[in-house]
Amino acid sequence: MTTGFFWDERSFWHGGGNYAGMLPVGGLVQPLDGGLPESPETKRRLKNLIEVTGLARDLEMRGADMASRADLLRVHPAHYLDEFKALSDAGGGELGRRTRLCCTNRLLGFTV
């Protein structure tokens, strides 16, 4: 059996926002030096390391179809998807603690 590695360049464009650990930056909370560990560059670096180490030869590297609302409803309640879409349509915002939304569904083509 082959292990799959699903990826899409557009998924690398997501960043975690301006946080220091679990706290929003501001007041007495200073930004982390070098930014968050979860960033577009760290995701791209992982994929590049998979390729340069030769591991990619042992994986099935592929993309996936866009998720439909029905697909997303298998793992998220409808009220969450509705709030996600409303925030995205308004230009982004906080969907929850450490869940920064910045026009993601339009970039990736999600239909929520």
C-alpha positions in Angstrom: 0.0 0.0 0.0 1.3 3.5 -0.9 1.0 6.4 1.4 -0.5 9.5 -0.1 0.7 13.1 0.4 -2.1 15.5 -0.6 -1.1 19.1 -1.1 -1.9 22.2 -3.1 0.3 25.3 -3.4 -2.7 27.5 -2.4 -2.9 25.7 1.0 0.6 27.0 1.7 -0.6 30.6 1.5 -2.4 30.3 4.8 -0.6 31.9 7.8 -1.6 31.7 11.4 -1.9 35.4 12.0 -0.1 37.7 14.4 0.1 35.6 17.6 2.7 34.7 20.2 2.0 31.2 21.2 -1.7 31.1 22.0 -2.1 34.8 22.6 -2.9 37.6 20.2 -0.1 40.2 19.9 -0.8 43.4 21.8 -0.6 44.9 25.3 2.2 43.1 27.0 2.4 40.2 24.4 5.3 40.7 22.0 5.4 39.0 18.5 7.6 35.9 18.3 11.0 36.4 16.8 10.8 35.1 13.2 7.1 34.7 13.3 4.9 31.7 13.9 6.2 28.2 13.3 3.0 27.6 11.2 3.5 29.7 8.2 3.5 29.5 4.4 7.3 29.0 4.4 7.3 26.1 6.9 4.7 24.2 4.9 6.6 24.7 1.7 9.8 23.7 3.4 8.3 20.4 4.5 7.2 19.6 0.9 10.6 20.5 -0.4 12.4 18.3 2.2 10.1 15.4 1.2 11.3 15.9 -2.4 15.0 16.5 -1.8 15.4 13.5 0.6 13.9 11.1 -2.0 10.9 10.3 0.2 8.6 11.6 -2.5 9.5 8.5 -4.6 7.7 6.4 -1.9 4.6 8.6 -1.7 1.7 9.2 -4.0 2.0 13.0 -4.3 -1.3 14.5 -5.5 -3.9 17.2 -5.1 -7.5 16.8 -4.2 -10.8 18.1 -5.5 -12.3 21.2 -3.9 -14.6 20.3 -0.9 -18.3 20.9 -1.4 -20.6 22.0 1.3 -21.8 18.4 1.7 -18.2 17.3 2.1 -17.5 19.9 4.8 -20.8 19.1 6.6 -19.3 15.6 7.3 -16.8 17.2 9.7 -18.2 20.7 10.6 -21.7 21.8 11.8 -23.7 24.0 9.4 -23.5 27.0 11.8 -19.7 26.9 11.7 -19.7 26.9 7.8 -22.2 29.7 7.7 -20.1 31.8 10.1 -16.9 30.9 8.1 -18.5 32.1 4.8 -19.9 35.3 6.4 -16.5 36.2 7.8 -14.8 35.4 4.5 -17.3 37.5 2.5 -16.7 40.4 4.9 -12.9 40.3 4.3 -11.8 38.0 7.1 -11.7 38.0 10.9 -11.4 35.7 13.9 -13.4 32.5 13.7 -12.3 31.3 17.1 -9.2 31.4 19.3 -6.1 31.2 17.0 -8.4 30.7 13.9 -7.7 33.8 11.8 -9.7 33.8 8.5 -8.5 36.0 5.7 -10.5 35.5 2.6 -9.5 31.8 2.6 -12.6 30.3 0.9 -12.2 32.7 -2.0 -8.5 31.8 -2.5 -9.1 28.1 -2.4 -12.5 28.1 -4.1 -14.4 26.5 -1.3 -18.1 26.4 -1.7 -19.5 26.8 1.9 
